[in-house]
Amino acid sequence: MPKSFPSNRRQFVKQLGLTGIAATLGGNAAASEHPLEPKPRLAKNMIFLVVDGMCTGTYGFAHHWSLRNRNAPLHWMQLFEQPDLARALQDTASASSPVTDSAAAASAWGCGQRVMNGAINVDAEGNSLTPLLTHAKAAGKATGLVTTCRVTHATSAGFAANVEQRAMENEIAQQYLQRDVDVLLGGGLDYFQGESLVSIEDFKAKGYQCLRNRAELIAHATHPQLLGLFANSHMPYVIDRANDASLAEVPSLQDMFRAALQSLSQAQDGFVLQVEAGRVDHAGHVNDPAAILHELLEFDECIPLALEYIKNDPDTLLIITTDHGTGGCQLDGAGAAYEDSGPALERINTMTVSFESMARVFSATGRFDPDLFEQGTGMVASKAQADAIQTIIDDPETLYLSSAMANIVGDSLVAETAVGWSSNNHTSECVDVFACGPGSERLPSFIKNYELFGIMTQALGLST
């Protein structure tokens, strides 16, 4: 963990000194009758934890899995019992729809204004809106983005970039370099090599330590500027990392979070860090129950890391939230009197591979492998299901084989796991926001996503 945290004793001594000065200057009756209101304490740092695409049903499902398999509640659920945390319900709409995409959602937080779905900190008239990390840099703070997606993906970019369309990831990578985002950890190597607008060598020339695996990340975590790219595109799902020895050197979200804190906490004027569990959203789009469970469980383990950090450094504002739901994930009632819903949670444990990983193998070989399917899911594909999957493998127009496969066996998946879905799309549900630390007292009980920007900038004392 970072060194040189301000101690409670130091804060106490500091308060004593201020009290003595106030008594000296205010030694008349008029002053004592009308004491000055104390200024709110500013946050030196901010940690923003976001789990992309988490429905309320997703954490309900994961919570019951955790109770049944680990005899412990989710850390997320324990947040509801923390007396020092502020809690709100957040409206997630964008400027163009009641249902947001991740670009518009992150931009609402990042610039304080709702934008159209697909845009990143650019309004409907094409005007660029200054993102949060630019304000933080102007105040002398270090900045960081950590994600299990490509680092150039929408949620990360919403705090740091300006592009008309989220697909402009080469431009986003270039802006990260131009704007000196100090810590970038996640996937997305493809946007930093080949014919990209920037290269790893460009970052090295600016003083960045460039990392490709977990060992390098741990070894260089104290370097003030880090570019860690651990996959060509998005990072592998947790379920695949846990069951594929070839992925052992891919760092976890917790690994990246710890390293980011070690690096950024050295900044004299503080830091602003966003940490995203981005692949919860992807598993929701696919309707993959095992993948979404393990992605959420990984994010959940970041919560105690954050709470421990702010316990040692109380000048840190912590925000924990999600940008929208995806897929309408929900543990449903199954069996007579719903008695099969619990055992269904056990059957998820037989699943050892994501639909994405299976789709990659089937695409490479050009054929559906029923043995691999059974080994990975614990289910036997019927002949009709196998034939339907082979048909989409053979179809050159197929774009998303993983979600197409999951939909073909969807009824079997629901029967096996009791996890149901409303669609492969985002949802409009309101979502939770938790906050702790300086500035968290400003969080109202109901908030629109773009209003979080003002709470964050005021808490950090940023000039906007």
C-alpha positions as CSV (number, residue, x, y, z in Angstrom):
1,M,0.0,0.0,0.0
2,P,1.1,3.6,-0.5
3,K,3.3,5.3,2.1
4,S,3.1,8.6,4.0
5,F,-0.6,8.7,4.6
6,P,-1.8,11.6,6.8
7,S,-2.4,10.2,10.3
8,N,-5.4,10.9,12.5
9,R,-2.9,12.3,15.0
10,R,-1.6,14.8,12.5
11,Q,-5.2,15.9,11.7
12,F,-5.9,16.3,15.4
13,V,-2.9,18.4,16.0
14,K,-3.7,20.5,13.0
15,Q,-7.3,21.0,14.3
16,L,-5.9,22.1,17.7
17,G,-3.7,24.7,16.0
18,L,-6.7,26.1,14.1
19,T,-8.8,26.2,17.2
20,G,-6.1,28.2,19.0
21,I,-5.9,30.7,16.2
22,A,-9.6,31.1,16.1
23,A,-9.8,31.7,19.8
24,T,-7.1,34.4,19.6
25,L,-8.7,36.2,16.7
26,G,-12.2,35.9,18.0
27,G,-11.9,37.1,21.5
28,N,-14.9,39.5,21.4
29,A,-18.5,38.9,22.2
30,A,-19.8,39.7,18.7
31,A,-17.5,37.1,17.1
32,S,-18.4,34.4,19.6
33,E,-22.1,35.0,19.0
34,H,-21.7,34.6,15.2
35,P,-19.1,32.0,14.6
36,L,-17.9,31.6,11.0
37,E,-19.2,28.5,9.3
38,P,-16.3,26.1,8.7
39,K,-15.4,25.4,5.1
40,P,-16.1,21.9,3.9
41,R,-12.9,19.8,3.8
42,L,-11.6,19.2,0.3
43,A,-10.7,15.8,-1.0
44,K,-7.1,15.5,-2.1
45,N,-7.8,12.3,-4.0
46,M,-10.7,10.5,-5.7
47,I,-11.3,6.8,-6.4
48,F,-14.2,6.1,-8.8
49,L,-15.1,2.5,-8.9
50,V,-17.6,1.6,-11.7
51,V,-19.0,-1.8,-12.6
52,D,-20.2,-1.4,-16.2
53,G,-23.6,-2.9,-17.0
54,M,-24.6,-4.2,-13.6
55,C,-28.4,-4.7,-13.1
56,T,-29.8,-4.8,-9.6
57,G,-30.7,-8.4,-10.4
58,T,-27.0,-9.1,-11.2
59,Y,-25.8,-8.3,-7.8
60,G,-28.8,-10.0,-6.2
61,F,-27.9,-13.2,-8.1
62,A,-24.2,-12.9,-7.3
63,H,-25.1,-12.2,-3.6
64,H,-27.1,-15.4,-3.3
65,W,-24.3,-17.3,-5.0
66,S,-21.8,-15.9,-2.5
67,L,-24.0,-16.7,0.5
68,R,-24.5,-20.3,-0.8
69,N,-20.9,-21.0,-1.9
70,R,-18.8,-18.8,0.4
71,N,-21.1,-18.3,3.4
72,A,-20.5,-14.6,3.0
73,P,-22.5,-11.7,1.5
74,L,-21.1,-9.5,-1.3
75,H,-19.1,-6.6,-0.3
76,W,-21.5,-4.5,-2.4
77,M,-24.4,-5.6,-0.1
78,Q,-22.4,-4.8,3.0
79,L,-22.1,-1.2,1.7
80,F,-25.8,-0.8,2.5
81,E,-24.9,-1.3,6.2
82,Q,-22.0,1.2,6.3
83,P,-23.2,4.1,8.4
84,D,-20.6,6.5,7.0
85,L,-21.5,6.0,3.4
86,A,-23.9,8.2,1.5
87,R,-26.2,6.4,-0.8
88,A,-28.3,7.6,-3.8
89,L,-30.4,6.2,-6.6
90,Q,-29.1,7.4,-10.0
91,D,-31.1,8.1,-13.2
92,T,-28.9,6.9,-16.1
93,A,-30.5,8.4,-19.2
94,S,-28.5,10.0,-22.0
95,A,-29.4,13.1,-24.1
96,S,-30.8,10.9,-26.9
97,S,-32.6,8.1,-25.0
98,P,-33.9,6.9,-21.7
99,V,-31.5,4.0,-22.2
100,T,-27.9,5.1,-22.2
101,D,-24.8,3.6,-23.7
102,S,-21.5,3.6,-21.9
103,A,-20.0,6.5,-23.8
104,A,-22.9,8.9,-22.9
105,A,-23.0,7.5,-19.4
106,A,-19.3,8.1,-18.7
107,S,-19.4,11.4,-20.4
108,A,-22.3,12.6,-18.1
109,W,-20.0,11.9,-15.2
110,G,-16.9,13.2,-17.0
111,C,-18.1,16.6,-18.2
112,G,-21.4,17.3,-16.3
113,Q,-23.7,17.3,-19.3
114,R,-25.7,14.6,-21.0
115,V,-24.6,13.8,-24.5
116,M,-26.0,11.6,-27.3
117,N,-25.4,7.9,-27.2
118,G,-22.1,7.1,-28.9
119,A,-20.4,10.5,-28.2
120,I,-17.7,11.0,-25.7
121,N,-17.7,14.5,-24.2
122,V,-19.0,16.1,-27.4
123,D,-22.4,17.8,-27.4
124,A,-25.1,17.6,-30.1
125,E,-23.6,20.7,-31.8
126,G,-20.2,19.2,-32.0
127,N,-18.7,21.2,-29.1
128,S,-16.0,19.5,-27.1
129,L,-16.6,19.5,-23.3
130,T,-13.7,19.5,-20.9
131,P,-13.4,16.1,-19.2
132,L,-12.8,15.6,-15.5
133,L,-9.2,14.4,-15.8
134,T,-8.2,17.6,-17.7
135,H,-9.6,19.6,-14.8
136,A,-7.6,17.4,-12.4
137,K,-4.4,17.8,-14.4
138,A,-4.8,21.6,-14.3
139,A,-5.0,21.4,-10.5
140,G,-1.7,19.4,-10.5
141,K,-3.2,16.1,-9.7
142,A,-2.1,12.7,-11.2
143,T,-4.7,10.8,-13.2
144,G,-5.4,7.2,-13.9
145,L,-7.7,4.8,-15.8
146,V,-7.9,1.1,-15.0
147,T,-10.2,-1.3,-16.8
148,T,-10.8,-4.9,-17.9
149,C,-11.8,-3.6,-21.3
150,R,-9.6,-1.9,-23.8
151,V,-8.2,1.3,-22.1
152,T,-9.5,3.2,-25.1
153,H,-13.1,1.9,-24.6
154,A,-16.0,4.1,-23.7
155,T,-16.1,4.2,-19.9
156,S,-12.5,5.0,-19.5
157,A,-12.5,7.5,-22.3
158,G,-15.5,9.4,-20.7
159,F,-13.2,10.8,-18.0
160,A,-10.4,11.8,-20.4
161,A,-11.2,12.2,-24.1
162,N,-13.2,14.1,-26.7
163,V,-14.4,12.3,-29.8
164,E,-17.6,12.4,-31.7
165,Q,-17.9,8.6,-31.8
166,R,-16.7,6.1,-29.3
167,A,-15.3,3.9,-32.1
168,M,-12.5,6.5,-32.6
169,E,-10.2,4.6,-30.3
170,N,-7.0,5.5,-32.1
171,E,-7.8,9.2,-31.5
172,I,-8.6,8.4,-27.8
173,A,-5.2,6.7,-27.4
174,Q,-3.5,9.7,-28.9
175,Q,-5.4,12.1,-26.6
176,Y,-4.3,10.0,-23.5
177,L,-0.7,10.7,-24.5
178,Q,-1.3,14.4,-25.3
179,R,-3.1,14.9,-22.0
180,D,-0.6,13.0,-19.9
181,V,-2.9,10.5,-18.3
182,D,-0.4,9.0,-15.8
183,V,-1.6,5.5,-15.3
184,L,-3.3,3.4,-18.1
185,L,-3.9,-0.2,-17.3
186,G,-6.1,-2.7,-19.1
187,G,-6.4,-4.2,-22.6
188,G,-6.2,-2.6,-26.1
189,L,-2.7,-3.2,-27.3
190,D,-4.0,-3.1,-30.9
191,Y,-4.5,0.7,-30.6
192,F,-0.9,1.3,-29.6
193,Q,0.9,-0.6,-32.4
194,G,0.9,-1.1,-36.1
195,E,-0.8,1.8,-38.0
196,S,-2.2,3.4,-34.8
197,L,-1.8,7.1,-34.2
198,V,0.5,6.5,-31.2
199,S,2.8,3.7,-30.3
200,I,4.2,2.2,-27.1
201,E,7.5,3.8,-28.1
202,D,5.8,7.3,-28.0
203,F,4.8,6.6,-24.4
204,K,8.3,5.3,-23.5
205,A,9.7,8.5,-24.9
206,K,7.5,10.5,-22.5
207,G,8.8,8.5,-19.5
208,Y,6.1,5.8,-19.2
209,Q,7.0,2.3,-17.9
210,C,5.3,0.0,-20.4
211,L,4.0,-3.3,-19.1
212,R,2.8,-6.5,-20.7
213,N,2.1,-9.0,-17.9
214,R,1.4,-9.3,-14.2
215,A,5.0,-9.8,-13.1
216,E,6.0,-6.6,-14.8
217,L,3.1,-4.8,-13.3
218,I,4.0,-5.8,-9.8
219,A,7.7,-5.0,-10.3
220,H,7.1,-1.5,-11.6
221,A,4.0,-0.4,-9.7
222,T,5.8,2.5,-8.0
223,H,6.7,4.1,-11.3
224,P,4.8,7.5,-11.6
225,Q,3.7,6.8,-15.2
226,L,2.4,3.4,-16.3
227,L,1.1,2.0,-19.6
228,G,0.0,-1.6,-19.0
229,L,-1.6,-3.3,-22.0
230,F,-2.4,-7.0,-21.1
231,A,-4.4,-8.1,-24.2
232,N,-4.7,-7.1,-27.8
233,S,-8.4,-6.2,-27.3
234,H,-10.5,-6.6,-24.1
235,M,-8.9,-8.6,-21.3
236,P,-10.0,-12.3,-21.0
237,Y,-12.9,-13.0,-18.8
238,V,-12.2,-14.1,-15.2
239,I,-13.7,-17.5,-15.8
240,D,-11.3,-18.1,-18.6
241,R,-8.2,-16.8,-16.7
242,A,-9.1,-19.1,-13.9
243,N,-9.2,-22.2,-16.1
244,D,-6.6,-21.6,-18.8
245,A,-3.0,-21.9,-17.7
246,S,-1.8,-19.8,-20.7
247,L,-3.6,-16.8,-19.2
248,A,-1.9,-17.0,-15.7
249,E,0.2,-13.9,-16.3
250,V,-2.8,-11.7,-17.1
251,P,-3.3,-9.5,-14.1
252,S,-6.6,-9.3,-12.2
253,L,-8.6,-6.1,-11.7
254,Q,-7.4,-6.1,-8.1
255,D,-3.8,-6.4,-9.3
256,M,-4.2,-3.4,-11.5
257,F,-6.1,-1.4,-8.9
258,R,-3.3,-2.0,-6.3
259,A,-0.6,-1.0,-8.8
260,A,-2.5,2.2,-9.8
261,L,-2.8,3.2,-6.1
262,Q,0.9,2.6,-5.5
263,S,1.8,4.7,-8.5
264,L,-0.6,7.6,-8.1
265,S,-0.4,8.0,-4.3
266,Q,3.1,9.4,-4.7
267,A,1.6,12.5,-6.4
268,Q,2.1,15.5,-4.0
269,D,-1.2,17.2,-5.0
270,G,-3.3,14.0,-5.1
271,F,-4.9,12.0,-7.8
272,V,-8.1,11.1,-9.6
273,L,-8.5,7.4,-10.5
274,Q,-11.3,5.6,-12.3
275,V,-11.4,1.8,-12.0
276,E,-13.8,-0.1,-14.3
277,A,-15.0,-3.7,-14.3
278,G,-16.1,-3.4,-17.9
279,R,-16.7,-7.0,-18.9
280,V,-19.8,-7.4,-16.7
281,D,-21.4,-5.4,-19.4
282,H,-20.1,-7.7,-22.2
283,A,-21.2,-10.9,-20.4
284,G,-24.7,-9.2,-20.0
285,H,-24.8,-8.6,-23.8
286,V,-24.0,-12.2,-24.4
287,N,-26.4,-13.5,-21.7
288,D,-23.6,-15.6,-20.2
289,P,-24.5,-16.4,-16.6
290,A,-21.1,-17.9,-15.5
291,A,-19.1,-15.1,-17.1
292,I,-21.1,-12.3,-15.6
293,L,-21.0,-13.9,-12.1
294,H,-17.2,-14.1,-12.0
295,E,-16.7,-10.7,-13.5
296,L,-18.9,-9.2,-10.8
297,L,-17.2,-11.2,-8.0
298,E,-13.8,-9.8,-9.2
299,F,-15.1,-6.3,-9.0
300,D,-16.6,-6.9,-5.6
301,E,-13.1,-7.7,-4.2
302,C,-12.0,-4.2,-5.2
303,I,-14.4,-2.7,-2.7
304,P,-12.5,-3.7,0.5
305,L,-9.3,-2.5,-1.2
306,A,-10.8,0.9,-1.7
307,L,-12.3,1.0,1.8
308,E,-8.9,0.1,3.3
309,Y,-7.2,2.9,1.3
310,I,-9.6,5.6,2.4
311,K,-9.3,4.4,6.0
312,N,-5.6,5.1,5.8
313,D,-6.0,8.2,3.7
314,P,-9.2,10.0,4.8
315,D,-8.6,12.8,2.4
316,T,-9.9,10.6,-0.4
317,L,-13.4,10.7,-1.9
318,L,-14.6,7.2,-2.9
319,I,-17.5,6.7,-5.3
320,I,-18.9,3.3,-6.2
321,T,-21.5,2.9,-8.9
322,T,-22.6,1.5,-12.2
323,D,-23.5,3.3,-15.4
324,H,-26.5,1.2,-16.5
325,G,-27.8,-2.4,-16.5
326,T,-27.2,-4.8,-19.3
327,G,-29.3,-7.8,-20.3
328,G,-31.9,-7.6,-17.5
329,C,-29.9,-10.4,-15.6
330,Q,-32.0,-11.9,-12.8
331,L,-32.0,-15.1,-10.7
332,D,-35.6,-16.4,-11.3
333,G,-37.8,-18.7,-9.3
334,A,-37.4,-22.3,-10.5
335,G,-39.1,-25.5,-9.5
336,A,-42.0,-26.2,-7.2
337,A,-42.2,-23.4,-4.6
338,Y,-39.0,-22.1,-6.3
339,E,-37.0,-24.7,-4.4
340,D,-34.6,-25.3,-7.4
341,S,-33.3,-21.7,-7.5
342,G,-30.7,-22.5,-4.8
343,P,-29.4,-25.7,-6.4
344,A,-29.3,-24.0,-9.7
345,L,-26.6,-21.7,-8.2
346,E,-24.5,-24.8,-7.6
347,R,-24.8,-25.9,-11.2
348,I,-23.2,-22.7,-12.4
349,N,-20.1,-24.0,-10.7
350,T,-19.8,-26.7,-13.4
351,M,-19.2,-23.9,-16.0
352,T,-15.6,-23.3,-16.6
353,V,-15.4,-21.4,-19.9
354,S,-17.1,-18.3,-21.4
355,F,-19.2,-18.4,-24.5
356,E,-16.7,-15.9,-25.9
357,S,-13.8,-18.4,-25.5
358,M,-15.8,-21.2,-27.0
359,A,-16.8,-19.1,-29.9
360,R,-13.2,-18.2,-30.6
361,V,-12.3,-21.9,-30.8
362,F,-15.3,-22.8,-33.0
363,S,-14.5,-19.9,-35.3
364,A,-10.9,-21.0,-35.6
365,T,-11.7,-24.6,-36.4
366,G,-14.9,-23.9,-38.4
367,R,-16.9,-26.5,-36.5
368,F,-19.0,-26.9,-33.3
369,D,-17.3,-29.2,-30.8
370,P,-19.9,-30.9,-28.6
371,D,-17.3,-32.3,-26.2
372,L,-15.8,-28.8,-25.6
373,F,-19.3,-27.4,-25.1
374,E,-20.1,-30.1,-22.5
375,Q,-16.8,-29.7,-20.7
376,G,-17.2,-25.9,-20.6
377,T,-20.9,-25.7,-19.7
378,G,-21.8,-29.0,-18.0
379,M,-24.7,-29.3,-20.6
380,V,-25.2,-31.6,-23.5
381,A,-26.2,-29.8,-26.7
382,S,-29.2,-31.4,-28.5
383,K,-28.8,-32.2,-32.2
384,A,-31.0,-29.3,-33.0
385,Q,-28.9,-26.9,-31.0
386,A,-25.6,-28.3,-32.4
387,D,-27.0,-27.9,-36.0
388,A,-28.1,-24.4,-35.3
389,I,-24.8,-23.4,-33.9
390,Q,-23.0,-24.9,-36.8
391,T,-25.2,-23.0,-39.2
392,I,-24.2,-19.7,-37.6
393,I,-20.5,-20.7,-37.6
394,D,-20.8,-21.3,-41.3
395,D,-22.5,-18.0,-42.0
396,P,-19.9,-15.3,-42.9
397,E,-22.4,-12.6,-41.9
398,T,-22.3,-13.7,-38.2
399,L,-20.8,-11.0,-36.1
400,Y,-21.4,-12.1,-32.5
401,L,-21.1,-15.9,-32.4
402,S,-20.9,-15.9,-28.6
403,S,-24.3,-14.3,-28.1
404,A,-25.8,-16.2,-31.0
405,M,-24.7,-19.5,-29.3
406,A,-26.0,-18.4,-25.9
407,N,-29.4,-17.5,-27.4
408,I,-29.6,-20.9,-29.2
409,V,-29.1,-22.8,-26.0
410,G,-30.9,-20.1,-23.9
411,D,-33.8,-22.2,-22.7
412,S,-31.3,-24.9,-21.6
413,L,-29.2,-22.3,-19.8
414,V,-32.2,-20.9,-17.9
415,A,-33.2,-24.4,-16.9
416,E,-29.7,-25.2,-15.7
417,T,-28.9,-21.9,-13.9
418,A,-32.3,-20.3,-13.2
419,V,-30.7,-17.0,-14.5
420,G,-33.1,-15.2,-16.8
421,W,-32.6,-12.3,-19.2
422,S,-34.8,-9.6,-20.6
423,S,-32.7,-8.9,-23.8
424,N,-29.1,-8.6,-25.1
425,N,-29.3,-4.8,-24.6
426,H,-28.9,-2.1,-22.0
427,T,-31.7,-1.3,-19.6
428,S,-33.1,1.9,-18.2
429,E,-33.2,1.0,-14.5
430,C,-32.0,3.4,-11.9
431,V,-28.8,2.3,-10.2
432,D,-27.1,2.7,-6.8
433,V,-24.4,5.2,-6.0
434,F,-22.3,5.0,-2.8
435,A,-19.9,7.8,-1.7
436,C,-17.6,8.2,1.3
437,G,-15.1,10.8,2.3
438,P,-14.8,14.6,1.8
439,G,-17.7,15.8,-0.4
440,S,-19.8,12.7,0.0
441,E,-22.2,14.7,2.2
442,R,-23.3,16.6,-1.0
443,L,-24.8,13.4,-2.5
444,P,-28.6,13.7,-2.5
445,S,-30.9,10.6,-2.2
446,F,-31.8,10.8,-5.9
447,I,-29.4,12.1,-8.6
448,K,-29.1,12.4,-12.4
449,N,-25.9,10.9,-13.7
450,Y,-24.5,14.2,-15.0
451,E,-24.9,15.8,-11.5
452,L,-22.2,13.6,-10.1
453,F,-19.7,15.8,-12.0
454,G,-20.4,18.8,-9.9
455,I,-20.2,16.8,-6.7
456,M,-16.8,15.4,-7.7
457,T,-15.3,18.7,-8.9
458,Q,-16.5,20.6,-5.8
459,A,-15.2,17.9,-3.5
460,L,-11.8,18.1,-5.2
461,G,-11.8,21.9,-5.4
462,L,-11.3,21.8,-9.1
463,S,-11.9,25.0,-11.2
464,T,-14.4,24.3,-13.9
